[in-house]
Amino acid sequence: MSKKTGERLPQNSGENSGYKNYYSIKSPWEKLICYRDALHYASRYESVLSAAVNQAFRIMIPDYEERAEFMCQDAFKRLLLINQMYGINGDAQLNMHPFMSGQYCGALIGDEGDDMLLMCGRVQDFGTYRAEKELDVCDWDVVGSELCRATTMSLKGCATGTAERRRPGPTMEYCMVEAKGCGDRHCRIVAESREKYPMPEHMLWESFGPVATADQIKFTEEEDCVKESMVFREECNYLFQNGTNLVEESDCATMVRLANASALYILPAIEAWIREGNIEEKAAMHIIRCVCEAAGKAAFGEYYARKACRDWLGVPDDVGEDGRVLGGLIEMLLQALTCPYEVEAFNEEEVIYVINRAGLELGGNKLVPECHVYYWYGMARTLINAQWFLWEEDSPEGGLRIKIAKKIDKFC
């Protein structure tokens, strides 16, 4: 066994120095990334990984309509159940007034969810019979248009469950009439009461419209768009504030969380596809592994990307091409996700982490850690070089033990 760690300061270096505390994540080489930027980093990181997972699902279900309909059905059913069972906890949090009835209350859930996921924009309309929300930023725009459709139906599930739990009222049809994932400048949800604005029935996957009130859409020009969620904007006093005058306004520490990474709209659908007997689990995992490993290799396939990563991490010039570089990058992600981990070894010969598996699951999906391991394996081959591998080894109960080291594999 090689020495445990090389030259690196402990995470609490300077703890009693008298310096001010700043909220950030820290690389093994003392490079600090501020809290806000760390959240943006983790959000985009998980979105790119989710894009790979979505490509895997496209292999499993080649037909677009069949795949999108299945994802929409799964998202609707899951969010409907969640809001029926647990949504009451959010009523006070979102300040849903007692007189509110019907599915338009679901728009409040979507508005809060957008801000938590760094998807900033504005509410253009909010009423009993019509609601409209416009987004200027969406990290999920690289995943695929099926996800745009599925998230719309998850919002419909939230709205339906909320109405059933509270008081029935006008039903709402939620449509994403514009989507950044499809090339539009904004993402735009328009919800309409079908009692007031009747439209023909359609399949769930056809959640892009058309809508009856297109003439009421309010488009924000480029110069008036925002780049940060309310919790990071001075004009909002760095608080999330919705249209119902929240009793307890929330700041970035309580609002922004990344538990709903976009893969959690895709992986549960894959699990459901397996349960229904449409594909064997072994075959599905093989597809996921192949796609995620390739995506990891592509992340640093160009040599300039390797240099950019080293600069971002603050890797000293005297640290060569070894596992510490990838290890440092993984540590940054784990810190940004507030996922507990232990450093078992960190030197030029090997890097070993024991990661809290539940902390990496991002909402409880058991496939998420596996996707990360496949992704990191691919990164090891290009961020370092082809002599280096990453694999899981001797994981304890509840933990994920990964090792980065050189080895020879004639079947890699």
C-alpha positions in Angstrom: 0.0 0.0 0.0 1.3 3.4 -1.0 1.3 6.3 1.4 -2.2 7.6 2.1 -1.9 11.2 0.9 0.6 13.3 -0.9 1.1 17.1 -0.5 -2.3 18.5 0.3 -3.6 20.6 3.2 -6.6 19.5 5.2 -10.0 20.9 4.4 -10.1 22.9 7.7 -6.7 24.6 7.0 -6.7 28.0 8.6 -9.8 27.3 10.8 -8.5 29.3 13.8 -6.6 32.0 11.9 -9.1 34.8 12.6 -9.8 35.2 8.9 -13.4 35.7 7.7 -15.3 32.6 6.7 -16.5 32.4 3.1 -18.9 29.8 1.7 -17.2 27.8 -1.0 -15.9 24.5 -2.2 -12.2 23.9 -2.2 -9.9 21.8 -4.4 -7.1 19.7 -3.0 -4.8 22.6 -4.0 -6.6 25.3 -2.1 -8.5 26.7 -5.1 -11.8 28.2 -3.9 -15.0 28.3 -5.9 -17.7 30.4 -4.4 -21.1 29.0 -3.3 -23.0 30.4 -6.2 -20.5 29.2 -8.9 -20.3 25.8 -7.2 -24.1 25.4 -7.6 -23.9 26.4 -11.2 -21.1 23.9 -11.7 -23.0 21.0 -10.2 -26.2 21.9 -12.0 -24.5 21.8 -15.4 -22.4 18.8 -14.6 -25.5 16.7 -13.7 -27.3 18.0 -16.8 -24.6 16.8 -19.1 -24.6 13.4 -17.4 -28.4 13.4 -17.7 -28.0 14.0 -21.4 -26.0 10.8 -21.7 -28.6 8.9 -19.8 -31.3 10.2 -22.1 -29.3 9.0 -25.1 -29.2 5.6 -23.5 -33.0 5.6 -23.3 -33.2 6.6 -26.9 -31.4 3.4 -27.8 -33.8 1.4 -25.6 -36.9 3.0 -27.2 -36.0 4.3 -30.7 -39.5 5.7 -31.5 -39.7 9.3 -30.3 -43.5 9.3 -29.6 -43.4 6.0 -27.7 -40.5 7.1 -25.6 -41.8 10.6 -24.9 -45.2 9.3 -24.0 -43.7 6.7 -21.6 -41.6 9.4 -19.9 -44.6 11.7 -19.6 -46.8 9.1 -18.1 -44.1 8.1 -15.6 -43.4 11.7 -14.6 -47.1 12.5 -14.2 -47.9 9.4 -12.1 -44.9 9.9 -9.8 -45.5 13.6 -9.1 -49.2 13.1 -8.7 -48.6 10.5 -6.0 -45.9 12.6 -4.3 -48.2 15.6 -4.1 -51.2 13.6 -2.9 -49.1 12.1 -0.1 -46.7 14.8 0.9 -47.7 18.0 -0.8 -49.5 19.4 2.2 -46.1 20.3 3.6 -45.6 22.7 0.7 -48.9 24.5 1.0 -47.7 26.7 3.9 -44.3 27.0 2.4 -45.7 28.4 -0.8 -48.4 30.4 1.1 -51.3 28.9 -0.8 -54.3 30.8 0.5 -57.3 28.9 1.8 -59.6 30.3 -1.0 -57.3 28.9 -3.7 -58.9 25.9 -5.5 -58.2 24.0 -8.7 -55.1 23.1 -10.5 -53.7 26.6 -11.1 -52.1 26.3 -7.6 -49.6 23.9 -9.3 -48.1 27.0 -10.9 -46.7 28.0 -7.5 -44.9 24.7 -7.2 -43.4 25.1 -10.6 -42.3 28.7 -9.8 -40.5 27.6 -6.7 -39.0 24.6 -8.4 -37.5 26.7 -11.2 -35.7 29.0 -8.8 -34.3 26.1 -6.8 -32.9 24.6 -10.0 -31.3 28.0 -11.0 -33.8 28.3 -13.9 -34.5 32.0 -13.6 -37.3 34.0 -15.3 -40.6 35.5 -14.3 -44.3 34.8 -13.8 -46.2 36.6 -16.6 -49.7 35.6 -15.5 -51.2 33.8 -12.5 -54.9 33.4 -12.1 -57.7 30.8 -11.7 -58.0 30.2 -15.5 -54.6 31.0 -16.9 -51.0 31.0 -15.7 -47.8 31.8 -17.7 -44.1 31.4 -16.7 -41.1 32.4 -18.8 -37.6 31.1 -18.2 -34.4 32.8 -19.5 -32.0 30.1 -18.2 -32.3 26.3 -18.2 -29.2 24.1 -17.7 -31.4 21.1 -18.8 -31.6 22.5 -22.4 -28.9 20.1 -23.6 -30.7 16.9 -22.4 -33.4 16.4 -25.1 -36.9 17.6 -25.9 -38.5 14.5 -24.4 -37.4 15.9 -21.0 -39.1 19.2 -21.7 -42.3 17.3 -22.4 -41.9 15.1 -19.3 -41.2 18.0 -16.9 -44.4 19.7 -18.2 -46.4 16.6 -17.3 -44.7 16.3 -13.9 -46.0 19.8 -13.3 -49.4 18.7 -14.3 -49.1 15.9 -11.8 -48.2 18.4 -9.1 -51.2 20.5 -10.0 -53.6 17.6 -10.1 -52.4 16.2 -6.8 -52.6 19.6 -5.2 -56.2 20.2 -6.4 -57.3 16.7 -5.2 -55.7 17.3 -1.8 -57.1 20.8 -1.3 -60.3 21.7 -3.1 -61.4 20.8 -6.6 -61.8 23.6 -9.0 -61.0 24.5 -12.6 -58.7 22.0 -14.3 -55.6 23.2 -16.0 -53.8 22.0 -19.1 -50.0 22.7 -18.8 -48.2 23.2 -22.1 -44.6 24.2 -22.7 -45.2 26.3 -25.8 -41.5 27.3 -26.1 -38.5 25.3 -24.9 -34.9 26.2 -24.8 -34.1 22.5 -25.4 -35.8 22.9 -28.8 -33.9 26.1 -29.7 -36.4 28.7 -28.4 -35.0 31.8 -26.7 -37.1 31.0 -23.6 -38.8 28.1 -21.9 -42.5 29.1 -21.5 -45.3 27.2 -19.7 -48.8 28.3 -20.4 -51.5 26.7 -18.3 -55.2 27.1 -19.3 -58.5 26.1 -17.7 -60.1 23.8 -20.2 -63.6 24.8 -18.8 -62.9 28.4 -19.9 -60.6 27.7 -22.9 -61.6 24.3 -24.4 -59.2 22.6 -26.7 -59.1 19.1 -28.3 -57.8 16.2 -26.2 -54.3 15.0 -26.9 -51.7 12.5 -25.8 -49.6 13.4 -22.8 -46.4 13.6 -24.9 -48.1 16.3 -27.0 -47.5 18.8 -24.2 -46.1 21.5 -26.4 -49.5 22.9 -27.3 -51.1 24.5 -29.2 -52.9 26.7 -26.6 -56.0 28.8 -26.9 -54.5 32.0 -25.4 -51.4 32.4 -27.6 -52.4 36.0 -28.2 -51.9 36.7 -24.5 -48.3 35.6 -24.3 -45.9 38.2 -23.0 -42.4 38.0 -24.5 -39.4 39.5 -22.7 -36.7 41.0 -24.9 -33.1 39.9 -24.7 -31.9 43.0 -22.9 -34.5 42.5 -20.1 -33.7 38.9 -19.4 -32.1 37.8 -16.2 -29.1 35.4 -15.6 -29.5 34.5 -11.9 -32.4 33.2 -9.8 -34.0 35.5 -7.4 -31.9 34.3 -4.5 -28.8 35.7 -6.2 -30.3 39.0 -7.3 -30.2 42.3 -5.4 -33.5 43.5 -6.8 -35.1 40.6 -4.9 -33.2 41.3 -1.7 -31.5 37.9 -2.4 -34.8 36.1 -1.4 -37.2 34.0 -3.3 -40.5 35.9 -3.4 -43.6 34.5 -5.1 -46.8 36.2 -6.1 -48.7 35.1 -3.0 -46.4 37.1 -0.6 -44.6 34.3 1.1 -44.9 34.4 4.9 -41.3 33.1 5.2 -39.2 34.1 2.3 -36.3 31.8 1.5 -32.7 32.7 0.8 -30.2 30.8 -1.4 -29.1 28.4 1.4 -32.7 27.1 1.9 -34.0 27.4 -1.6 -31.3 26.2 -4.0 -30.9 22.4 -4.0 -30.1 20.0 -6.8 -31.9 16.9 -5.7 -34.1 17.0 -8.8 -31.3 16.5 -11.4 -32.8 15.9 -14.8 -31.7 12.3 -14.8 -34.4 11.7 -12.2 -37.0 12.2 -15.0 -35.2 9.6 -17.1 -33.8 6.9 -14.8 -37.2 6.2 -13.1 -38.7 5.8 -16.6 -35.9 3.3 -17.5 -36.6 1.4 -14.3 -40.3 1.3 -15.1 -39.5 0.1 -18.7 -37.5 -2.7 -17.1 -40.3 -3.6 -14.6 -42.8 -3.9 -17.4 -40.6 -6.5 -19.1 -39.7 -4.4 -22.2 -36.0 -4.9 -21.7 -33.8 -7.0 -19.4 -32.1 -5.1 -16.6 -28.7 -6.4 -17.7 -29.2 -5.1 -21.2 -30.4 -1.8 -20.0 -27.4 -1.3 -17.7 -25.1 -2.3 -20.5 -26.5 0.5 -22.7 -26.3 3.0 -19.9 -22.7 2.0 -19.1 -21.6 2.3 -22.8 -23.2 5.7 -23.3 -22.0 7.2 -20.0 -18.4 5.9 -20.5 -18.3 7.4 -23.9 -19.7 10.7 -22.6 -17.0 10.8 -19.9 -14.2 10.2 -22.5 -15.7 13.0 -24.7 -15.7 15.5 -21.9 -11.9 15.7 -22.0 -11.2 14.2 -25.4 -9.6 17.4 -26.7 -6.3 18.3 -25.0 -7.2 21.9 -24.3 -10.1 20.6 -22.1 -7.5 18.9 -19.9 -5.6 22.1 -19.4 -8.8 24.1 -18.7 -9.7 21.6 -16.0 -6.3 21.8 -14.3 -6.5 25.6 -14.4 -10.0 25.6 -12.8 -8.8 23.2 -10.1 -5.6 25.2 -9.5 -3.4 22.1 -10.1 0.3 23.0 -9.7 2.6 22.4 -12.6 4.6 19.9 -10.7 1.5 17.6 -10.3 1.8 15.3 -13.3 -0.7 13.2 -15.2 -2.1 11.1 -12.4 -5.3 10.2 -10.6 -5.2 13.3 -8.3 -6.5 15.5 -11.1 -9.6 13.5 -11.7 -9.9 13.0 -7.9 -9.8 16.7 -7.3 -12.6 17.2 -9.9 -14.7 14.5 -8.3 -14.2 16.1 -4.9 -15.4 19.5 -6.2 -18.7 17.8 -7.4 -19.2 16.0 -4.2 -18.7 19.2 -2.1 -21.1 21.1 -4.4 -23.7 18.3 -3.9 -23.0 18.3 -0.2 -22.3 14.6 -0.5 -20.2 13.2 2.3 -17.0 11.4 1.4 -13.7 10.2 2.9 -10.2 10.4 1.3 -8.6 7.0 1.8 -5.6 7.7 -0.5 -4.5 10.6 -2.5 -1.1 10.4 -4.1 0.7 10.0 -7.5 0.1 6.3 -7.4 -3.5 5.9 -6.4 -6.6 7.9 -5.3 -9.3 6.2 -3.3 -12.5 7.7 -2.0 -15.3 6.2 0.0 -18.5 8.1 -0.9 -21.8 8.2 0.9 -24.0 6.4 -1.7 -27.2 7.9 -0.5 -25.7 11.4 -0.8 -25.0 10.8 -4.4 -28.4 9.4 -5.3 -29.9 12.9 -5.8 -33.3 12.0 -4.6 -33.2 8.3 -3.9 -32.7 6.7 -7.3 -30.3 3.8 -7.0 -28.9 4.0 -10.5 -27.4 7.5 -10.1 -24.2 6.4 -8.4 -23.6 3.8 -11.1 -24.1 6.4 -13.8 -21.4 8.6 -12.1 -19.0 5.7 -11.9 -19.4 5.0 -15.6 -19.0 8.7 -16.4 -15.9 9.0 -14.2 -14.3 5.9 -15.8 -14.5 7.5 -19.2 -13.0 10.8 -17.8 -10.1 8.9 -16.4 -9.0 7.7 -19.8 -8.8 11.2 -21.3 -8.5 13.7 -18.4 -5.4 11.7 -17.3 -4.4 9.2 -20.0 -5.2 5.7 -21.2 -3.0 4.0 -18.6 -5.4 5.2 -15.8 -8.7 3.6 -14.8 -11.4 4.3 -12.3 -13.5 1.5 -10.8 -15.5 0.5 -7.7 -13.7 -1.8 -5.3 -14.6 -3.3 -1.9 -17.4 -0.8 -1.2 -18.7 -0.9 2.4 -22.4 -1.1 3.2 -24.0 2.2 2.3 -20.8 3.4 0.7 -19.3 3.7 -2.8 -15.5 3.0 -2.8 -13.8 4.2 -6.0 -10.2 3.7 -6.9 -8.2 5.7 -9.5 -5.0 4.0 -10.5 -3.0 2.5 -13.4 -3.8 -1.0 -14.6 -3.8 -3.1 -17.7 -7.1 -4.4 -19.0 -7.2 -6.3 -22.3 -11.0 -6.0 -22.4 -11.5 -2.3 -21.7 
